Amino acid sequence: PEHSPLLVSKEGSGDDLASTVRSALSRGRSFLEAEARWGFRETHAMIVLFNYPKSIAEGLSYEEQLEHRCIRYSPIYWVGMVLTIPCLVSGRWLHALLGQGGPVRDDELRIERKARIHWIYTTDGPFALSACLTLAYLSWLPPQSRGG
């Protein structure tokens, strides 16, 4: 029988359970690391673009922005990063599940990309989570509490 590509280790045939688990965890970890890096970079771009002067947002490179004292030592920046990254990444995953995780079309404009990532992804992840939690709550209520 064929093994799932996720479960087959690169080192062997996938029969060694320990190596299979290590390989799957490694791939999962690298995926999550890549998503976290993407989320960090996009969230940083969003926060700097909307909250910092042009001299920082457009006048400095990404690396220079990260080293700038107004960003590096700003607790508001870091709280914003911690709160926004999960929203952004979960929105990206939601849209990827629906086949909408990439550009709208091949010639997507820069402003369209910003709108898709900064506005839509950032809000749709938390909205979907809220809808799921509401449905779960409603499904656990006794029928008489629901008006039925």
Solvent accessible surface area in square Angstrom, and as a share of the most:
residue,aa,sasa,rsa
1,P,169,1.07
2,E,176,0.79
3,H,98,0.44
4,S,52,0.33
5,P,117,0.74
6,L,102,0.51
7,L,93,0.46
8,V,44,0.25
9,S,3,0.02
10,K,169,0.72
11,E,140,0.63
12,G,44,0.42
13,S,72,0.47
14,G,15,0.14
15,D,116,0.60
16,D,81,0.42
17,L,134,0.67
18,A,54,0.42
19,S,15,0.09
20,T,10,0.06
21,V,69,0.40
22,R,152,0.55
23,S,14,0.09
24,A,18,0.14
25,L,111,0.55
26,S,53,0.34
27,R,70,0.26
28,G,30,0.29
29,R,141,0.51
30,S,59,0.38
31,F,110,0.46
32,L,99,0.49
33,E,82,0.37
34,A,46,0.36
35,E,19,0.08
36,A,54,0.42
37,R,155,0.56
38,W,49,0.17
39,G,0,0.00
40,F,55,0.23
41,R,122,0.45
42,E,17,0.08
43,T,0,0.00
44,H,2,0.01
45,A,43,0.34
46,M,17,0.08
47,I,20,0.10
48,V,3,0.02
49,L,63,0.32
50,F,110,0.46
51,N,107,0.55
52,Y,40,0.15
53,P,80,0.50
54,K,147,0.62
55,S,78,0.51
56,I,12,0.06
57,A,21,0.16
58,E,117,0.52
59,G,55,0.53
60,L,54,0.27
61,S,52,0.34
62,Y,47,0.18
63,E,111,0.50
64,E,91,0.41
65,Q,14,0.06
66,L,44,0.22
67,E,111,0.50
68,H,48,0.22
69,R,176,0.64
70,C,58,0.35
71,I,0,0.00
72,R,106,0.39
73,Y,160,0.61
74,S,22,0.14
75,P,96,0.61
76,I,147,0.75
77,Y,4,0.01
78,W,97,0.34
79,V,85,0.49
80,G,20,0.19
81,M,3,0.01
82,V,104,0.60
83,L,118,0.59
84,T,26,0.15
85,I,36,0.18
86,P,79,0.49
87,C,37,0.22
88,L,0,0.00
89,V,13,0.07
90,S,42,0.27
91,G,0,0.00
92,R,62,0.23
93,W,96,0.34
94,L,49,0.25
95,H,21,0.10
96,A,58,0.45
97,L,151,0.75
98,L,116,0.58
99,G,69,0.66
100,Q,100,0.44
101,G,26,0.25
102,G,33,0.32
103,P,90,0.56
104,V,105,0.61
105,R,107,0.39
106,D,160,0.83
107,D,97,0.50
108,E,34,0.15
109,L,104,0.52
110,R,184,0.67
111,I,115,0.58
112,E,50,0.22
113,R,92,0.34
114,K,45,0.19
115,A,24,0.19
116,R,26,0.10
117,I,4,0.02
118,H,9,0.04
119,W,150,0.53
120,I,77,0.39
121,Y,2,0.01
122,T,24,0.14
123,T,59,0.34
124,D,37,0.19
125,G,5,0.05
126,P,46,0.29
127,F,138,0.58
128,A,28,0.21
129,L,108,0.54
130,S,59,0.38
131,A,52,0.41
132,C,81,0.48
133,L,111,0.55
134,T,68,0.40
135,L,120,0.60
136,A,30,0.23
137,Y,135,0.51
138,L,75,0.37
139,S,72,0.47
140,W,203,0.71
141,L,40,0.20
142,P,63,0.40
143,P,86,0.54
144,Q,137,0.61
145,S,66,0.43
146,R,128,0.47
147,G,75,0.72
148,G,92,0.89
